[in-house]
Amino acid sequence: MKIHIVSDLHREFGYNDINLNIADVFVMIGDTDLGVKGIN
């Protein structure tokens, strides 16, 4: 199983191209977006 950990994306500052095909599980932590947009 491949696990990819991504933190502090700060998507409010621009687009982040994340390849979803490189891992079986993605763990996204930290600042992912502005306000509550990161959990919607």
NUVEX-179014 format. One record per atom (N, C-alpha, C): residue number from 1; residue in one letter; chain; atom name; x, y, z. Coordinates in Angstrom, 1 decimal, always signed. Layout:
BEGIN
<node><pos>NUM</pos><code>a</code><unit>A</unit><site>CA</site><xx>X</xx><yy>Y</yy><zz>Z</zz></node>
...
This chain:
BEGIN
<node><pos>1</pos><code>m</code><unit>A</unit><site>N</site><xx>+0.8</xx><yy>-1.2</yy><zz>+0.0</zz></node>
<node><pos>1</pos><code>m</code><unit>A</unit><site>CA</site><xx>+0.0</xx><yy>+0.0</yy><zz>+0.0</zz></node>
<node><pos>1</pos><code>m</code><unit>A</unit><site>C</site><xx>+0.9</xx><yy>+1.2</yy><zz>+0.0</zz></node>
<node><pos>2</pos><code>k</code><unit>A</unit><site>N</site><xx>+0.6</xx><yy>+2.2</yy><zz>-0.9</zz></node>
<node><pos>2</pos><code>k</code><unit>A</unit><site>CA</site><xx>+1.3</xx><yy>+3.4</yy><zz>-1.0</zz></node>
<node><pos>2</pos><code>k</code><unit>A</unit><site>C</site><xx>+0.5</xx><yy>+4.5</yy><zz>-0.3</zz></node>
<node><pos>3</pos><code>i</code><unit>A</unit><site>N</site><xx>+1.1</xx><yy>+5.3</yy><zz>+0.6</zz></node>
<node><pos>3</pos><code>i</code><unit>A</unit><site>CA</site><xx>+0.5</xx><yy>+6.4</yy><zz>+1.3</zz></node>
<node><pos>3</pos><code>i</code><unit>A</unit><site>C</site><xx>+1.2</xx><yy>+7.6</yy><zz>+1.0</zz></node>
<node><pos>4</pos><code>h</code><unit>A</unit><site>N</site><xx>+0.4</xx><yy>+8.7</yy><zz>+0.6</zz></node>
<node><pos>4</pos><code>h</code><unit>A</unit><site>CA</site><xx>+1.0</xx><yy>+10.0</yy><zz>+0.2</zz></node>
<node><pos>4</pos><code>h</code><unit>A</unit><site>C</site><xx>+0.5</xx><yy>+11.0</yy><zz>+1.2</zz></node>
<node><pos>5</pos><code>i</code><unit>A</unit><site>N</site><xx>+1.5</xx><yy>+11.6</yy><zz>+1.9</zz></node>
<node><pos>5</pos><code>i</code><unit>A</unit><site>CA</site><xx>+1.1</xx><yy>+12.7</yy><zz>+2.9</zz></node>
<node><pos>5</pos><code>i</code><unit>A</unit><site>C</site><xx>+1.4</xx><yy>+14.0</yy><zz>+2.3</zz></node>
<node><pos>6</pos><code>v</code><unit>A</unit><site>N</site><xx>+0.3</xx><yy>+14.9</yy><zz>+2.3</zz></node>
<node><pos>6</pos><code>v</code><unit>A</unit><site>CA</site><xx>+0.4</xx><yy>+16.2</yy><zz>+1.8</zz></node>
<node><pos>6</pos><code>v</code><unit>A</unit><site>C</site><xx>+0.0</xx><yy>+17.2</yy><zz>+2.9</zz></node>
<node><pos>7</pos><code>s</code><unit>A</unit><site>N</site><xx>+0.8</xx><yy>+18.2</yy><zz>+3.1</zz></node>
<node><pos>7</pos><code>s</code><unit>A</unit><site>CA</site><xx>+0.5</xx><yy>+19.2</yy><zz>+4.1</zz></node>
<node><pos>7</pos><code>s</code><unit>A</unit><site>C</site><xx>+0.7</xx><yy>+20.6</yy><zz>+3.6</zz></node>
<node><pos>8</pos><code>d</code><unit>A</unit><site>N</site><xx>-0.1</xx><yy>+21.5</yy><zz>+4.2</zz></node>
<node><pos>8</pos><code>d</code><unit>A</unit><site>CA</site><xx>+0.0</xx><yy>+22.9</yy><zz>+4.0</zz></node>
<node><pos>8</pos><code>d</code><unit>A</unit><site>C</site><xx>-0.1</xx><yy>+23.3</yy><zz>+2.5</zz></node>
<node><pos>9</pos><code>l</code><unit>A</unit><site>N</site><xx>-1.2</xx><yy>+22.9</yy><zz>+1.9</zz></node>
<node><pos>9</pos><code>l</code><unit>A</unit><site>CA</site><xx>-1.4</xx><yy>+23.1</yy><zz>+0.4</zz></node>
<node><pos>9</pos><code>l</code><unit>A</unit><site>C</site><xx>-1.6</xx><yy>+24.6</yy><zz>+0.1</zz></node>
<node><pos>10</pos><code>h</code><unit>A</unit><site>N</site><xx>-2.3</xx><yy>+25.3</yy><zz>+1.0</zz></node>
<node><pos>10</pos><code>h</code><unit>A</unit><site>CA</site><xx>-2.6</xx><yy>+26.7</yy><zz>+0.8</zz></node>
<node><pos>10</pos><code>h</code><unit>A</unit><site>C</site><xx>-3.2</xx><yy>+27.0</yy><zz>-0.6</zz></node>
<node><pos>11</pos><code>r</code><unit>A</unit><site>N</site><xx>-4.3</xx><yy>+26.3</yy><zz>-0.9</zz></node>
<node><pos>11</pos><code>r</code><unit>A</unit><site>CA</site><xx>-4.9</xx><yy>+26.4</yy><zz>-2.2</zz></node>
<node><pos>11</pos><code>r</code><unit>A</unit><site>C</site><xx>-5.5</xx><yy>+27.8</yy><zz>-2.5</zz></node>
<node><pos>12</pos><code>e</code><unit>A</unit><site>N</site><xx>-5.7</xx><yy>+28.6</yy><zz>-1.4</zz></node>
<node><pos>12</pos><code>e</code><unit>A</unit><site>CA</site><xx>-6.2</xx><yy>+29.9</yy><zz>-1.6</zz></node>
<node><pos>12</pos><code>e</code><unit>A</unit><site>C</site><xx>-5.2</xx><yy>+30.8</yy><zz>-2.4</zz></node>
<node><pos>13</pos><code>f</code><unit>A</unit><site>N</site><xx>-4.0</xx><yy>+30.4</yy><zz>-2.5</zz></node>
<node><pos>13</pos><code>f</code><unit>A</unit><site>CA</site><xx>-3.0</xx><yy>+31.2</yy><zz>-3.2</zz></node>
<node><pos>13</pos><code>f</code><unit>A</unit><site>C</site><xx>-2.8</xx><yy>+30.7</yy><zz>-4.7</zz></node>
<node><pos>14</pos><code>g</code><unit>A</unit><site>N</site><xx>-3.5</xx><yy>+29.7</yy><zz>-5.1</zz></node>
<node><pos>14</pos><code>g</code><unit>A</unit><site>CA</site><xx>-3.4</xx><yy>+29.2</yy><zz>-6.5</zz></node>
<node><pos>14</pos><code>g</code><unit>A</unit><site>C</site><xx>-3.7</xx><yy>+27.8</yy><zz>-6.6</zz></node>
<node><pos>15</pos><code>y</code><unit>A</unit><site>N</site><xx>-3.6</xx><yy>+27.3</yy><zz>-7.8</zz></node>
<node><pos>15</pos><code>y</code><unit>A</unit><site>CA</site><xx>-3.9</xx><yy>+25.9</yy><zz>-8.0</zz></node>
<node><pos>15</pos><code>y</code><unit>A</unit><site>C</site><xx>-2.7</xx><yy>+25.0</yy><zz>-7.8</zz></node>
<node><pos>16</pos><code>n</code><unit>A</unit><site>N</site><xx>-3.0</xx><yy>+23.9</yy><zz>-7.1</zz></node>
<node><pos>16</pos><code>n</code><unit>A</unit><site>CA</site><xx>-2.0</xx><yy>+22.8</yy><zz>-6.9</zz></node>
<node><pos>16</pos><code>n</code><unit>A</unit><site>C</site><xx>-2.4</xx><yy>+21.6</yy><zz>-7.6</zz></node>
<node><pos>17</pos><code>d</code><unit>A</unit><site>N</site><xx>-1.5</xx><yy>+21.2</yy><zz>-8.5</zz></node>
<node><pos>17</pos><code>d</code><unit>A</unit><site>CA</site><xx>-1.8</xx><yy>+20.0</yy><zz>-9.3</zz></node>
<node><pos>17</pos><code>d</code><unit>A</unit><site>C</site><xx>-1.3</xx><yy>+18.7</yy><zz>-8.5</zz></node>
<node><pos>18</pos><code>i</code><unit>A</unit><site>N</site><xx>-2.2</xx><yy>+18.0</yy><zz>-8.0</zz></node>
<node><pos>18</pos><code>i</code><unit>A</unit><site>CA</site><xx>-1.9</xx><yy>+16.8</yy><zz>-7.3</zz></node>
<node><pos>18</pos><code>i</code><unit>A</unit><site>C</site><xx>-2.3</xx><yy>+15.5</yy><zz>-8.1</zz></node>
<node><pos>19</pos><code>n</code><unit>A</unit><site>N</site><xx>-1.3</xx><yy>+14.7</yy><zz>-8.3</zz></node>
<node><pos>19</pos><code>n</code><unit>A</unit><site>CA</site><xx>-1.6</xx><yy>+13.4</yy><zz>-9.0</zz></node>
<node><pos>19</pos><code>n</code><unit>A</unit><site>C</site><xx>-2.2</xx><yy>+12.4</yy><zz>-8.1</zz></node>
<node><pos>20</pos><code>l</code><unit>A</unit><site>N</site><xx>-3.5</xx><yy>+12.1</yy><zz>-8.3</zz></node>
<node><pos>20</pos><code>l</code><unit>A</unit><site>CA</site><xx>-4.2</xx><yy>+11.2</yy><zz>-7.4</zz></node>
<node><pos>20</pos><code>l</code><unit>A</unit><site>C</site><xx>-3.9</xx><yy>+9.7</yy><zz>-7.7</zz></node>
<node><pos>21</pos><code>n</code><unit>A</unit><site>N</site><xx>-3.1</xx><yy>+9.5</yy><zz>-8.8</zz></node>
<node><pos>21</pos><code>n</code><unit>A</unit><site>CA</site><xx>-2.9</xx><yy>+8.1</yy><zz>-9.2</zz></node>
<node><pos>21</pos><code>n</code><unit>A</unit><site>C</site><xx>-1.6</xx><yy>+7.5</yy><zz>-8.6</zz></node>
<node><pos>22</pos><code>i</code><unit>A</unit><site>N</site><xx>-0.9</xx><yy>+8.2</yy><zz>-7.8</zz></node>
<node><pos>22</pos><code>i</code><unit>A</unit><site>CA</site><xx>+0.4</xx><yy>+7.8</yy><zz>-7.3</zz></node>
<node><pos>22</pos><code>i</code><unit>A</unit><site>C</site><xx>+0.3</xx><yy>+7.0</yy><zz>-6.0</zz></node>
<node><pos>23</pos><code>a</code><unit>A</unit><site>N</site><xx>-0.8</xx><yy>+7.0</yy><zz>-5.3</zz></node>
<node><pos>23</pos><code>a</code><unit>A</unit><site>CA</site><xx>-0.9</xx><yy>+6.4</yy><zz>-4.0</zz></node>
<node><pos>23</pos><code>a</code><unit>A</unit><site>C</site><xx>-2.3</xx><yy>+5.8</yy><zz>-3.8</zz></node>
<node><pos>24</pos><code>d</code><unit>A</unit><site>N</site><xx>-2.4</xx><yy>+4.8</yy><zz>-2.9</zz></node>
<node><pos>24</pos><code>d</code><unit>A</unit><site>CA</site><xx>-3.7</xx><yy>+4.2</yy><zz>-2.6</zz></node>
<node><pos>24</pos><code>d</code><unit>A</unit><site>C</site><xx>-4.4</xx><yy>+5.1</yy><zz>-1.5</zz></node>
<node><pos>25</pos><code>v</code><unit>A</unit><site>N</site><xx>-3.7</xx><yy>+5.8</yy><zz>-0.7</zz></node>
<node><pos>25</pos><code>v</code><unit>A</unit><site>CA</site><xx>-4.3</xx><yy>+6.6</yy><zz>+0.4</zz></node>
<node><pos>25</pos><code>v</code><unit>A</unit><site>C</site><xx>-3.6</xx><yy>+8.0</yy><zz>+0.4</zz></node>
<node><pos>26</pos><code>f</code><unit>A</unit><site>N</site><xx>-4.4</xx><yy>+9.0</yy><zz>+0.5</zz></node>
<node><pos>26</pos><code>f</code><unit>A</unit><site>CA</site><xx>-3.9</xx><yy>+10.4</yy><zz>+0.6</zz></node>
<node><pos>26</pos><code>f</code><unit>A</unit><site>C</site><xx>-4.2</xx><yy>+10.9</yy><zz>+2.0</zz></node>
<node><pos>27</pos><code>v</code><unit>A</unit><site>N</site><xx>-3.2</xx><yy>+11.4</yy><zz>+2.7</zz></node>
<node><pos>27</pos><code>v</code><unit>A</unit><site>CA</site><xx>-3.5</xx><yy>+12.0</yy><zz>+4.0</zz></node>
<node><pos>27</pos><code>v</code><unit>A</unit><site>C</site><xx>-3.2</xx><yy>+13.5</yy><zz>+3.8</zz></node>
<node><pos>28</pos><code>m</code><unit>A</unit><site>N</site><xx>-4.3</xx><yy>+14.3</yy><zz>+3.9</zz></node>
<node><pos>28</pos><code>m</code><unit>A</unit><site>CA</site><xx>-4.1</xx><yy>+15.8</yy><zz>+3.7</zz></node>
<node><pos>28</pos><code>m</code><unit>A</unit><site>C</site><xx>-4.3</xx><yy>+16.5</yy><zz>+5.1</zz></node>
<node><pos>29</pos><code>i</code><unit>A</unit><site>N</site><xx>-3.2</xx><yy>+17.2</yy><zz>+5.5</zz></node>
<node><pos>29</pos><code>i</code><unit>A</unit><site>CA</site><xx>-3.2</xx><yy>+17.8</yy><zz>+6.8</zz></node>
<node><pos>29</pos><code>i</code><unit>A</unit><site>C</site><xx>-2.8</xx><yy>+19.2</yy><zz>+6.7</zz></node>
<node><pos>30</pos><code>g</code><unit>A</unit><site>N</site><xx>-3.0</xx><yy>+20.0</yy><zz>+7.7</zz></node>
<node><pos>30</pos><code>g</code><unit>A</unit><site>CA</site><xx>-2.6</xx><yy>+21.4</yy><zz>+7.7</zz></node>
<node><pos>30</pos><code>g</code><unit>A</unit><site>C</site><xx>-3.5</xx><yy>+22.3</yy><zz>+6.9</zz></node>
<node><pos>31</pos><code>d</code><unit>A</unit><site>N</site><xx>-3.0</xx><yy>+23.4</yy><zz>+6.5</zz></node>
<node><pos>31</pos><code>d</code><unit>A</unit><site>CA</site><xx>-3.8</xx><yy>+24.5</yy><zz>+5.8</zz></node>
<node><pos>31</pos><code>d</code><unit>A</unit><site>C</site><xx>-4.0</xx><yy>+24.0</yy><zz>+4.3</zz></node>
<node><pos>32</pos><code>t</code><unit>A</unit><site>N</site><xx>-5.2</xx><yy>+23.5</yy><zz>+4.1</zz></node>
<node><pos>32</pos><code>t</code><unit>A</unit><site>CA</site><xx>-5.5</xx><yy>+23.0</yy><zz>+2.7</zz></node>
<node><pos>32</pos><code>t</code><unit>A</unit><site>C</site><xx>-6.3</xx><yy>+24.0</yy><zz>+1.9</zz></node>
<node><pos>33</pos><code>d</code><unit>A</unit><site>N</site><xx>-7.0</xx><yy>+25.0</yy><zz>+2.5</zz></node>
<node><pos>33</pos><code>d</code><unit>A</unit><site>CA</site><xx>-7.7</xx><yy>+26.0</yy><zz>+1.7</zz></node>
<node><pos>33</pos><code>d</code><unit>A</unit><site>C</site><xx>-8.1</xx><yy>+27.1</yy><zz>+2.7</zz></node>
<node><pos>34</pos><code>l</code><unit>A</unit><site>N</site><xx>-8.9</xx><yy>+28.1</yy><zz>+2.2</zz></node>
<node><pos>34</pos><code>l</code><unit>A</unit><site>CA</site><xx>-9.2</xx><yy>+29.2</yy><zz>+2.9</zz></node>
<node><pos>34</pos><code>l</code><unit>A</unit><site>C</site><xx>-10.5</xx><yy>+28.9</yy><zz>+3.8</zz></node>
<node><pos>35</pos><code>g</code><unit>A</unit><site>N</site><xx>-10.4</xx><yy>+29.2</yy><zz>+5.1</zz></node>
<node><pos>35</pos><code>g</code><unit>A</unit><site>CA</site><xx>-11.5</xx><yy>+29.0</yy><zz>+6.0</zz></node>
<node><pos>35</pos><code>g</code><unit>A</unit><site>C</site><xx>-11.9</xx><yy>+27.5</yy><zz>+6.0</zz></node>
<node><pos>36</pos><code>v</code><unit>A</unit><site>N</site><xx>-13.2</xx><yy>+27.2</yy><zz>+5.8</zz></node>
<node><pos>36</pos><code>v</code><unit>A</unit><site>CA</site><xx>-13.7</xx><yy>+25.9</yy><zz>+5.9</zz></node>
<node><pos>36</pos><code>v</code><unit>A</unit><site>C</site><xx>-13.8</xx><yy>+25.2</yy><zz>+4.6</zz></node>
<node><pos>37</pos><code>k</code><unit>A</unit><site>N</site><xx>-13.4</xx><yy>+25.8</yy><zz>+3.5</zz></node>
<node><pos>37</pos><code>k</code><unit>A</unit><site>CA</site><xx>-13.4</xx><yy>+25.3</yy><zz>+2.2</zz></node>
<node><pos>37</pos><code>k</code><unit>A</unit><site>C</site><xx>-12.6</xx><yy>+23.9</yy><zz>+2.1</zz></node>
<node><pos>38</pos><code>g</code><unit>A</unit><site>N</site><xx>-11.6</xx><yy>+23.8</yy><zz>+2.9</zz></node>
<node><pos>38</pos><code>g</code><unit>A</unit><site>CA</site><xx>-10.8</xx><yy>+22.6</yy><zz>+2.9</zz></node>
<node><pos>38</pos><code>g</code><unit>A</unit><site>C</site><xx>-11.5</xx><yy>+21.3</yy><zz>+3.4</zz></node>
<node><pos>39</pos><code>i</code><unit>A</unit><site>N</site><xx>-12.7</xx><yy>+21.5</yy><zz>+4.1</zz></node>
<node><pos>39</pos><code>i</code><unit>A</unit><site>CA</site><xx>-13.4</xx><yy>+20.3</yy><zz>+4.5</zz></node>
<node><pos>39</pos><code>i</code><unit>A</unit><site>C</site><xx>-14.7</xx><yy>+20.1</yy><zz>+3.8</zz></node>
<node><pos>40</pos><code>n</code><unit>A</unit><site>N</site><xx>-15.0</xx><yy>+20.9</yy><zz>+2.9</zz></node>
<node><pos>40</pos><code>n</code><unit>A</unit><site>CA</site><xx>-16.2</xx><yy>+20.7</yy><zz>+2.1</zz></node>
<node><pos>40</pos><code>n</code><unit>A</unit><site>C</site><xx>-16.0</xx><yy>+19.8</yy><zz>+0.9</zz></node>
